[in-house]
Amino acid sequence: MNYAVVLSRANQGLDAPLVRVEVHLSNGLPAFTVVGMPETAVRESKDRVRSALLNSHFEFPDRRITVNLAPADLPKGGGRFDLPIALGILCASGQLPGDALLSSECIGELALDGTLRAVRGTVAAAMAASQCKRRMVLAQESASLCQSIPGTHMVCATDLLSLCAVLRGRADPPEVESMEAPPVTTATNLAEVCGQHIPKRALEIAASGGHNLVLTGPPGTGKSLLANCLPGILPPPDDREWLTVCALYDLQGKIPEIRQRAFRAPHHSASAAALVGGGPIPMPGEISLAHGGVLFLDELPEFSRHALDMLREPLETGEIRLARANCSIRYPARFQLIAAMNPCPCGYAGDSEKPCKCSAAQRLSYGGRVSGPLLDRMDLQVRVDREDAVDLFSGHGAEDSVIVQGRVVQSRERQFKRQGTSNAQLRGSALLDSCACGPEERRLIQRSAKQLKLSARAVHRLLRVARSIADLRGEDTVTVTALKEALSYRDTLRPTQ
């Protein structure tokens, strides 16, 4: 046998397209050629594979070796093809039975001594392989990340020689250590926030329905502190959400340390590519790494206008599509946007104690850094004013995050039982049916939309917030009381003249 085919996966987003690694041995002068749009790391694999085979006590064929990575028009990068190329050479040269890799997909990088190393994108590849009902052949280090994928079947080892022994049936695969994240949280406890009852109520509503929230007020009033409390009151991610988050982080070469909703807080100097993703082969950005969790933008007007406007479509669709000349990749981006901003450059417009030093033109210019369409997508707009210094040292008896999280979980359960999704994702007729507004509620909505000049999108977001308020109260329909509370969280960001 002088020909072998080994299946693998390319590192191109969560889709992880299938790659056929074809190995052919022929007579002629010894040579090792890799074709099929290999990038530098893949072209260099021939040297790693040769050393790994020799140091693992295998024979390296003294023949002309041609490796084809199909499809030929798909760019291939990284060291992930080292293992399938090595196994293909062993099968083609008769050193490994051809049926040892039936219904298998292989991925892994080889060290010069034959040690198997983990590579980026293994979780996404394992998820794709499980859907195709194929087993994964990979490094033991990677196996611990993939063992919780439903329907996955893995064969792993620490080095190439041990892996071949397992594939031949002469050795048992090693035990895979569990990678269960510890049940702890790094979020700030709500009990540490003194006062601020209205912002904390808005935070609970945002957590209940998955709504976007913007906090505005003078510096030092607790806007960032409140935002850091949000992950601690959100429901824990389910298995499917957690696997998706792990796959996204794995593409970046990272793994979440704890199992909780993501909380990403990029600096205001972050570029548009850092937020939405980018690169020659686009990698996930901050909005995708915040999938299922929170994206916190502190000092919102300090971000570039271009970067902020690129968030508008993902906020509506829950995904981001990154197109390049040679590929188009889709990443999930269903996140809650929490923003904090000062009302003016000096930060004290509307403050009860410290006068503002900015002119009306400066305040208008500062507020204009954030586009109206982006603010229109913010479900709740809340003013955070300074608390009395006496309250900072008094026993305020604030609720613990665990108590608030319990109410949020119950609210989410009502939503999924009623409509199969969170309130923030309700659309069209499903939203109207869920709210079941009566004539009095409809008149209030129409009157408020006219007075506040709300767009159709803003009206729908108002209804979603009211629906979340009703769910927190255990009510089946949206009432006038819920609508009035929802209206109190709108139209607070008009520039102060």
N, C-alpha and C positions, 0 to 999 in steps of 0.2 A: 504493500500500500504506500503510495507516494502523494496522497492528497487527503486533506482533512478539513472539516468545517467546524468551527467553534462559535457559538453565539455569545454576544456581549451587548452592552448598551452604551450609547454616547452620552456625554455629559451636556445635555441641552435642555435645561429646565426640568420640570416635574414630569414631562411626557417621556423623557429618556428613550429616544428612538432606537430601534433594534439595529445592531450591526453584525453582519456575518464576517467572521475572520476566516478567510480561506488560505490554507497553507499548501503549497505545491513544492515537491522536491524533484529536481530534474538533474540529468547529467550535464557536465560542463565544468568550467572553472568555478571553484568555490566563491559564492557571493551570497549576500543577504539583502534583499530588496523589499521595501515596504511601499505599497502604492494605495491610492484611494483617498487623496487629499489629507495626508498625515501632516500634523504640525510638528514643530521642532521636537517636543517631548516624545512624540510617537516615533519619529524617525530615529531618535536616540535609543529607542527600546531594544534595537537589535544588539547593542553592546551589553545592556543589562541582561537580556535574555540569554545570550551566549555565556556570560560569566555565571549566571544563576544555574544553568543546566550543568555546566562543568563542575561547579562547586557542590552541586547536589548529587554528584556521582552518576549523571546521565551522560550519554554519548551525544556530542553535538555533530550532526551530519556534515560530512566534508563534501557537500554537494551544493548545487545552486538552489537557494531557497527564495521563493517568491511568496510574499504575504500580501493579500488583497483585502482591504477593508471596504466592504460593500454596505450600502450604496456608495458609489464612487464620488457622487456630488455632494456628500454630507461631510462638512469639516470634522475632523477628529483631533482631539487634544488631550493632554494629560498622560499619566502613566497607567491608566486603567486598562490598557490593552496588553500590558506585559504578560499577565497570566494567561489570557486566551491564546496569545501567540506562542508562548512556551508549551502549553498543552497541545496546541495544534501541531507543533513540530514533533512532539513526542508521539502523537497518534499517527502522523504521516510517516514517521520513521519506524513504526512498529514497536516502540518502547512502552506504549500505553494502548490498551485495547480500544478499538474504535467505538465500541458501544459504551464505554465508560462515561461518555459525556452526552448520551442521548437525553433529550428533553431537559437540557441544562443550559444555563447562562453563566458566564464567568466574568469576573471583574476583580482587578487587584494589581498592585504595583509590586515589582520584584526588586529586592536588594541584590547586590552582587553575590552575596553568600546564599541566595535562595530564599531568604526570609520574605514572607508575604506582608505587605503593608496596606493599610486602609487608604482609600481614595475618596475624594469628594463625590457626592451624588450617589452614594451606594444605597441610601434609603429609597430614593426615587427609582433606581433601577430594580430594587427588590420589590417595590410596590407594583411596578409594571410586570415583572416576572411572575408574581403571584396571580395577577389577573390573567396571564396566559397559561397558568398552571404548569410552570416550569420551575425546577429547583435552581437555587443560586449556589454557585461555587465561588467562595470568597475568603478573605483573610479572617482569622478568628477575631481580630480587633474590630472588624466591621460587623460581624455576626451579632454581637451584643446590641447593636443599634437596630437591627432588623427583626429580632425575634418576636416582637409584639405585632408584626404585620399579619393580619388575618390570612390564613391559607398559605403562608410561606413555608417552603421546605428548603433547608440550607445544608450545604456540606462545607465545612471550614477546617482550617488548619493554620499552624503558625509558620510553616515553611513549605516549599514546593515538594520536597521528598516525602514529608508526612502526608501531604494532600494526595499525592499519587498512591500512597499506600491505602488511604481511605477509599479512593476511587476504585482501586482494585479489589476492595473488600478484605484486605489483609490487616486492617486496623480499624478501631472504632474512632469516630470523630470525637474531638475533645469537647468537654462540657463548656457551654456558653454562659458566661457570667451575666446576671441580670443587670440591666441598666435603668431600673426604676428610679425615677427622680424622687428625692426626699420630699415628704409632705410638709414643706415649710414655705413661707412667703417672705418676700423682701419688701412688700408694699408697706407704706406708712399706715398706722392704725388711725381710724377716724377719731378715736377717743383723744388723740393728741392734738386735735384741732380745737382751739378754744372759740366758742361762739360760732359765728358764721352759719346760722341755722338755715337761711335761705340757700346759700351755695351748697351746703351739704344735702339739703333736700333735692336740689337740682342734680347733684351728683348721683343720688340714689335713683332718680327717675332715668337719668342717662344710662346707668348700669342695668336698670330693669328692661328697657326696650332696645338697648344698643344704639343710643342716639349720640350725635355729635354735640359738643358743648364748647362754648367759648366763654372764658372768664376775663372780665376787664375791671380794672381798678388801680388805685395808687400802688406804688412799690411797697413791698413788705407786708401786705395784707393777707398773704397766705394762698395766693393763686397756685403757685407751684406745689405747695404742700398738699392742697386739695387734690390736684391732679395725680400726685403720687399715691393717694389713697384709693384711687379707682380700681386698680387690679385686685386689691384685697377684698372688694365687695362684689366683684364679678363672679358668676358661677364658674366652677372649675371646667377646663376644656374636656370634652368627651374624647374617646379613643381616636376617632377619625380626625378631629381637629388637631389633636396632639401629634399624630403621625404626619399630617401635612406640615405643621410647624417644624417638626424635626427634619423633614425632608428639605425644607427651605433653608434651615440653618446649616444642614449638612452640605448643601451646595456652596456655602461660604466657608466650609471647613470648620464649623463650630457645632456644638451641641448644647441645647438649653440645660442649665444646671438644675433647675427646679421645674416641677410641673405646675405652672400657673399661666394665666393669660400673659401674653407678651406685653412688654412696656418699652417702647422705643422713644427716645428723646434726643433726636439729632440736634446739633448746634445750629444756630441760625445762619452760619456761614456755609452750610451744606449746599451742594450744587443740586441742580435738577436731576442729574444722573444718579447722585447718591440717594435721592428720595425715591425715585421711581424705578431705578435700576439702569444698568448700562454696561458697556464694554464691547469688544469685538464679538464675543459670544455673550450676549446680555446675561448678567447675573442679577439676582433679586436685590431690590433696594430696600430702603427703610419701610416703605408702605407694605411690602410683601412680608418682611420679617415681623411686622406688626399684625399679620393676618390672624384674625380671631381675638385680637387684643386691642391695645391702645397705642396710638401714635400721638405723642405730646409735642406740640410746637410751642415752646416758650418764646416770649418776645416776638409774637407773630409778625408784626410789621417789619421787623428787621430781616426776615427772609426775603430773598429776591422775588419780585413779582412773577417772573417766569417760572420759578420753582413752585410757587404756591398755585399758580393757575394749572399746572400739570396734575394737581390733585383732584381737579374737578370731575373728570371722567371716572377715575377709580372710585370716588365717593358714591357715584350713582350705580356703576356696574359691578363693583366688588372684585374687579380684576384689572390687570394691566397687560397690554400687548406691546411688546417691544420688537420692532421690525428693523432688520438690517438687510444689507444687500444680499447676503447669502443665507439668511434664516429669519424666522419669525417665531417668537417664543411668548407664551402666555403664562403669567404668574398670578396666583390668587392674591387679592388685596382687599379682603373684607375686614376693615378695621374701624375702630371708633376714633374720630379725630377730636382731640381735646387741645384747645389752644388757650394761651394766656397772653394778654397784651395790656399795656398802659393806655390810658385815654388820650395822651398827648406826649410830646417829646420830653417834657419835664416830669410827666407822670401824675400831676396833681389836679387835672381838670375835674371839677365837680367834687373835690375833696372838701369836707366840712371844716377842716382845721388849717390846712396849709394852702395858701393861695397859689393859683397857677400863674406861671411867668410867660406862658406862650401866647402869641397873638392868635386871633381867629384864623388867619391864613395858615399859620403853622399847624394848628389843630386839624384843619381841613386837609392839609397836605399829608399829615401823618396818618390820619384815618384812611386816606385815599391809597395808601400803599397796599391795602388789602382790597381786592376787587369785590364789587357787589355780588357777582355770581357765586363767589366762594362763601361770602357771609350768608347768602341766601340758602346755602346748604347746611348751615349750622342750625340744628333743631332747637337748641337752648342757648340763650344769650343772657348771661347773668353778671350783674354788677357785684363786685366784692369790695366792700368798704372797710375802713379801719375799725377795729374793735376798741372798746374802752380799755385802757391799761389796767383798770381794776379787775376786769374779767380774766386777764391773763394769769392772775395769781389766786383766783377764787376757784373753789370746787365747782366746775361747770357740769359735771355729771353727764358728759357726752357719751353717746352710745358707742359700743365697741363695734369694730368692723364685722365681727362674726355675726352679731345680731342683725345688722343691716344686710349682710350677705344672705341670711336666712330668708328675709322678706323678698330679696331680689330673686333668689332661686324659686320661691313659690310663684312669683309673678311670671318668671320665664316658663315655668311648667304650665301655667294657665294659657300662655300664649301658644306654646307648641301643641297643647292639647286641642286648642280651638282652631288654629290655622296652620300648624306645622312649621312655623318660622317665627322669628322675633318681630316685634312691631316695626322696627326700623326698616325691615325688608318688605313690608306690605305694599302692594301696588294696586292701583285701579279699583275695580269692583270689590276685590277682596278686602281692601281697606274700608270702603263704605259699608260693606256687609258686617265687618267686624265691629265698627263703631256703633252702628244701628242708631244714628242720631234721629231724634224726634223733631217736630216743627219748631219748638223753642230753641233747640240747639242749632238748627240750620239757620234761623234768623240771626242768632248771635254770631255765627261764623261769617255770614254774608255782611253783616254790619261791621264787624272787626276787619275783614279783608278790605273793605272800602276805606275805612278810616286810616288804617295802617299801611294801605297801599301794598298789600301782600300779593305776591305772584301765586300762580296756581301751584307751583312747587312748594312755596311756603305754607299755603293752606293745607296741603297734604301732610307736610311735616308737622304742622300744628295738630292735625287729627291724630297722627301717630303718637305724639307726645301725650295728648289727652287720653289716648287708649292705654298708654303705659301707666298714667296716673290712676286710671280706673282699675287697672289690673292690680296695682299695689293696694288699692282699697278693697279688692275682691268684688268689684261691681261688673255686671255682665254687659252694661251699655255705657256709652260715654254721656255723662251728664253735664249740665250747665256749670256745675262747680268744677269739674275736671277741665272743661274748656277755659274757664276763667283763670285757673291756675296755669294752664299751658300758655295762655295769652300773656301772663305776667313775665314769662321768660322770653318774650319777643321784643324787638324794637328797642333794645337798650344800647345799641352801638351807634346811634346817630351822633356825629361830631358835635361837641359843645361849642356854641358860637361865642 
